[in-house]
């Protein structure tokens, strides 16, 4: 039975602006759910990046708060059904509730019996050539085998920057290019068809998530494998990606709404002859840790669950360690949050349950 629900709306400042085609991001807007089920507490997260998702933090917070008090007293199964009905059109917000319940129930994907590590990729965020060279060298020395480069800004400038990165990389790491929906169809075709394939693992989401025809046109001419991300919100989208010729599909926990759904989607991607990629660069320590727990069983390439490394201050009581370019998962590890750090980042809070109070 659901005994207690606590929500925190947080504003998590970043060490430096995260440069996306959507615009620079200076802080993450995050909702943390803490749900007690039969005496066991579970945690869940929703980090809302408008533009990537249609959800906004100002709409998500009141909807989450309204749902919270309705869950108390329900069975965990009934609570998940109610949350799914109430937030059917808001998968990010829904994920905070469902994953918190799954954790409280002891979901097997979160059980760590022995120390493990999950390889991550490193982002190349500099735009000047000297800064790019420094970031590449630092990442390679730190043990990262995959680098991510943002594109989707100006086609010709992007092509020059990618060519310089390929030259500086000298084949030492795989390169993932992510346009974050920044190109028109014509510009996407121009970019994808002009790339030299050297060391490039994939090109991610060149055009708008809803423009499947543009994705198909790019898949037909691209010199490197195409990956869809923002277009994918469920199993039918995965099937559609396979049909248009995508080679990779990326999933994020916050789009799939549950750990169980996420694992099912990753297996389907492989069953359809594509390669799954997993991870969220716009998430807190909690969501990244959950994705890493799933990744160790389901993917064979570098995880993208590195959003937690962008924060100025980690929110777990014991910060997640990264060594040799990999997230360290320790036996018996279950993320507990630092209450003082949560309080410092808090914008709003809500509580329903044993104390019967709402703030």
N, C-alpha and C positions, 0 to 999 in steps of 0.2 A: 504494500500500500504506500502511496505517496504521503509522506508525513510532513514535509517541509520543502518550501521552494524559496530560494533567495536569488535575486537578480542584481547585477551591478552593470551599469553603463560606464565604460571607461574611455578615456582619451589617452592613448599611448604614444607619446612623442618618439620620433625616430632619431637615430644618430645623425643622419643626413637625409636630404630629400630623396625619395625613391622616384626616379624619372621614368614616367610611362607616357605612351602616346596620349593617354587620357589627361595628362597633366601631372606635375610633380605632387607627390604625396608626402606630407610632413608629419602626419600622425595617423594611427589606426583608430577607428571608431569601433569599439568592441563591446559586445554583451556577453557577460559570463553568467551561466546558470549553475546554481548549486542545488541539487535535488536529493533529498533523503528518501530512500526506499527501504522500508523494513529495517531501519537502523543503519543502513549503509549509504554514505554520501557519494554522489557522482557529480562530475563537472562536465560542462559543455560550453562551447564557444560559438559566437557568430561575429565575424568582423565584416562590416558592411563597407564595400567600396563601390559607390554609385558610379555607374558607367560600365563596370564589369558586370554588376547585377542591377536589375531595375529597382531593387530595394533601396531605401534610404534609412539612415539611422534615426531620423526624426519621426519616421513612420513606424519603424521596427520597434522602437522602445515602448511606445504606448500599447502596441499590439501584444508584445511580450508580457508586459505588466498585467494587461487585462486577462491573459490566458493563465498566468501563474496561479492566481487564487482559485481558479476552477479545477486545477489538477489535484489539489489537496483532498485526500480521502479516497481517491480512485486507485484501482489496481494499476500496476505499471503498464499492463497491456492496454487498459482502457485510457490511461493518460496519453499513451503514444497515439492511439486512434484519434482522440480529441484534438491533440496538437496537430496531427496531420490534416484533419478536417479544417481546423481554424486557420492554419498557416499554409494551406496547399499552394498558394501563389507566392509564398515567401520562404523558399528552401533554406536560405542562409539562417534566418531567424529560427526556423523549425529545427535545424540541426543542433542548436544550442540545447534545446529541450530533450530531443530524442537521444543524443549521445550522452547527456548527463544521466538519463535513466539507464541506458545501456551500461555505462560504467558502474553505476550503483548495483546493477544486476550481476556484475562480474563477467562482462563480455569476454569470451575466450581470446579474441584478437588483441586484447590489452594485457594479457597475462604474459609476463616475461620470466621464464624459468632459469635462464642463464644469460650472462652478459652478452650483448650483441652490439653491432654497430651498423648504421645505415649510411651509405655514401650519399653525400649531398653535392649539389652544384654550387659554384660561386658566381655571383653576378659581376659583370664588368660595367660599371656605371659612369666612368669618366668619359668625357666627350673630346677632350684634347689628347693629342697623340702621346705626349709625354706621360700624362696620367693613365692612359690606357696601358702603356708598357709597364708602368709600375704595378698596376692592379693585376695584370697577367702574371708577372713574375711572382708577386706575393701569393697569388692563388696557387700556382704550380708548386712553389716551395712549401706551402701549407698542406699539400697533398690532394688538392682537388683535381679530379680527372675530367671534369666537364665544366664549361664556362657558358654563361648565358649573356646574350647581347640583346639589348632592346633596339627595335627598329620601329617603323611606322611613322616616322617624322617627315623627312624629305627623302624621296627615293634616291636621287643621285648622291646626296651627302651620306645616306645610309650605306649605299654600295661602296663608297670610298672608305668609310669607317670599317666596314666588314673586311674589305680587302687588306686594310692595314692590320687589323686584328689577326687575320690569317697569317700574314707575314711575321708578325711579332710572336705569334703562338708557336710557329715552326712545328706544327703537327703534334705538340706535346699533350694537348687536351682536345676533347670533343667540343664542338661549338653548337649551341642551340640559339637560334635567332627567333625572337618573339616580337611580332609587330603589334600585338594588342589591339587588333581591329583598326589600325591606323590608316590603312590604304584604301583608296577606291579600287574598283575592279581593275581598271586600266593600270594604275600604279602597282597594284599587287602582281599583275601579270608581268609588268616590266621588271620589278624587283626579283621575282622568283625565277624568271627565265634568264636573268643576267648573272646570277650567282655562279662563282667558281665553286665546285663541290668540295674542295680540299678541307678536310676535317669537320665539315658541317654535318652534324647528326640529323638536324631537322629544321624546318621553318614552321613556326607556330602562328596560327590564326592571323593571316594577313588582312582580312576584310571583316566587315561587320558580322556579328554572330548570326543574324537572320539572313544574310546573303549567301545562301547555299549554292546558288548558281555561280557566284564569284569564286567560291572555294573549289567548285568542280573545274572551272576554267583554269585556275591556278594549278591544281593537281595535274592537269593535262600537259602543262608546259614547264613545270618547275624542274630545275636541275637537281634539286635535293628533296628528300621526303617531306611531305606535308603532315602537320599535326593540327588537329582541331582542339580547341579548349573552350572558349566562351560559347560556342555553338552547342555544347554538350551539357544536357541537364537530366538525361535519363537513358534507359536502355534503347528506346526507339531512335534517339539521336545517335547513339553508338552504331546502330545498324545502318543508319543513313550515311554516316561518315565512311563506313566500309564500302557502301555502294558507290560513292562518288570518287573513290580512289585514294582516300587518306591512308597513310602508312602508320601513323601514330595517333592515339587519342589520349588526352590528358584529363584526369579526373581530380576533383578536390572534394574533400569530405563535406564541405559546406554546400556543395551543389547536390550531393546525393542524399543528404538529410539523415543518414545513419551509417554506422560502421558496417552493418550487414549489407545494406544496399551498395555501399562503396566496394566491398569485396566482390559482390555479384557482378557489378559493372566492369571491374578489372578483369575478371575471368572471361566475361563475354568478349571484351576487346581482343584477348588472345585467341579465343575460340573462332573469331571471325578473321583471323590471319593478320591482325595488326599488333603493334606493340603498345602496351600500356605505359603511361607516365603518370606519376602521382606527386602531388604536393602543391602547397599554397605559399606563395611569397608574400601574401598579405594576410597574415594570421598571427596570433599570439603563440606563446610557448605551448599552451594547452592543445590547440588544434594541430600544431606542427608535431607534437609528441604523439598524438593519436594517429596521425597519418604515418609517422615513422613506424609505429607498431604494426600497422597494416602492411606497409611497404616491405618489411622484412620477410613477409610470406608471399608476396604477390608480384613484385617487380624485380627486374634484373639490371636496371640502369640507375643513374643518379636521381635521387629524390629532389623535389623542388620545395620541400617543406622547410624553407629557410627564413620565413618571415620573422621568426623570433630573434634572429641575429640582427635585425634592423632596429630593434628597440634600444632606447637609451638605458632602460632599467628592466631587467627580467622580472616577471611576476611570480614564478614559483619560489617556494621556500628554499629549495635546492635547485639552482639554475642548471639547465641542460648543458652538458659538456659536449664540446666538439673537438675531436682530435683526428689528425691525419685526413682532414676533409670529410669526416664522418660523424654523425650524431651518435653519442654513446647511450645505449639503453642498458640500464643496470638491472640485474635480477631482483625481482620484487618491487621494482620502481613503480610508484603510482604518484603522479603529480599532485602535490599539495601547494596551495597558493600562499603567498606572503601577505598577510592581512594589512600590514603597514603600507606595502607597495600598492596594494589594491586601493586602499583609502586615499593615497596620494594621487592616484590617477582617476578617481571616481568623479563622475559627472552627476549621476543619480543612482539611487538604490531602491529596491522593493523587496519586501519580505512577506510571505504568507505561510501560515502553518502553526507551529506550537505556540509562538508568541502572539499570533493573531494581530500583527501590526503591519501597517503599510506606510512606507516613507516615500 
